[in-house]
Amino acid sequence: MTATDPALTALAQGWCALSLLHGRIEAHIERALQARHDLSVREYSLLDVLSRQHDGDGGHLQMKQVADAVVLSQSATTRLVTRLEDRGLLTRYLCPTDRRGIYTNVTAEGLALLEEARPTNDSALREALDEAAQNPELEPLVKVVESLKVPA
């Protein structure tokens, strides 16, 4: 394949469209969450991921798993956890069976903020998708996103 190969060009254009859609959605949600709840998209995502933990087998996530879930490096995730812990939205404690492991749990205040922010997140996502669907370049991607059925 050469740099002017049509298949490569189409692939690059598809990637650019996907990146544009992601950026628009994230920016729209970020503005809404910041304005109404003083939360960033990453903070909301972290609270959401950690709120799904449980005490059973495999119920707590390791920091690498959390970092993968919120699409950040482990060091950036640790800084994010620290910020939310400083706000009283998260707590950390040592794993009872492995003193090297640290668990992170959402506090009652964090859960309340997450539940308060969830409708804002959901409506901002819907608004961003509806707006993007007006763009002929992004409309097919919006349809794909809307058709996804991700297991809970």
N, C-alpha and C positions, 0 to 999 in steps of 0.2 A: 504494500500500500504506500502511496505517496501522500505528501501533505495536502494535495488537492483531490485526493480520492473522494468521490461523492459519498461513499458510505461513512468515511471518517468525518467528513463535514457534517453530515446529518446527525451522527452520533454527538459531535461537539455542540451542534445547535440544540439537540434534545437536552443535553446536560445543562446548557446555559438556561434553557426554559425552566427546567426543574429547579435550578439554583435560584432563578428569579422568583418563581412561585414560593419557594421556601422562605426566601428573604422577605417577601411582601407579607406572608402570613405571620412570620415571627415578629416583624416590626409592628404589625397591627395589634397582635396580642400583647406585645411588650408595652405599647402605649396604654392600652386599656388596663392591664394589670398594675402598671405603675401609678396611673392616675387614680384608680379606685381602691387599691389595696397595698400600695407601696411594696410591690413584689415584682421581681424580674421574671422573665419566662423561665430562666434556669432555676431560680428559687422555687417557683411554682412547680416545675417538673421534679425537683428534688423532693419537695414535700409530698407530692403525689406518689412518687416511687416508694419513698420510705413509709408512707401511710399504708401501703399494701403488704408490709411485712407481717409476720405472725410468729408465735412462739413454737410452733411445731417444727418437724424436720425440714431443713432448708428454708425456714421462715425468715431468717435474718440474712441480709446481703452483706457480702464483703465489700470493702471500699472499691475494689476494682469493678465489681458488678454494678455498684451504684454509678461509678464513673462512666461505664459503658452505657448504662440506661439513660443518663442525662447528657451523653455525648460530650464529655469533658475529660481532660487528663486527670490522673489521680491527684496531682498536686492542686489543680484548680478545684477539684471536687472537695478536697480537704479544706481549702480556703472558704468555699461556699458553705460547707457544713459549719465551719467556725463562725461565719457571719450570722447564720441562722441560729446557732447556739447562743451567740451573744445577744440576740433579740428575744431569746426565751422560746423559740419555736421548735428547737431540737434539744435532745440530751444525748450524751455519749456515756457508755459504761463498758467495763471490761467483760469479755466473754467469760462466763463462769467455768467453762471447760478448757479454755485455752487463753491464758493470761496475755498472750500476744495479740489476740483478736479484740477489736473494739467494735461494739455495736452502736448504732445511731438510731434513736427512736424519735418520732414526732411527739411533741408535748400536746396537752389538751389545747393550749393556745394555738399551736401550729395546726392542729386538726380543725379547729374552729375557723381559722383564717383560710385554710384550704377549702373548706366547705362554702365559706362566704365568697371566695374567689372563683370557684368552679363555674358558676353560671356566667361570670364575666369572661372567663377563658373560652367557654363553649360558644357564647354569642359572638365574641370577637373572631373566633375561628370561622364561624358560619359567615359573618360579614366579609372577612378576607377572602373566603372561597367564592362567595357571590360576586364580589368585585373582580376577582381574577377571572372568573368565567366570562366576563364581558370582553376579555382580551382573546382574540382568535388563536393566538399562539399558546396561551395558557389553558384555554377551555378544555382541550382533550385531557390534560393532566388533572384538572379539577375533577373531571368525570371519573378518572381512575382512582383518585383519592376517595371520592364519595362512594365508590363501589367496593372498597376494601372492607373486608370483614376480619378484624383482628381478634383472636381469642382473648378473653379477659384474663 
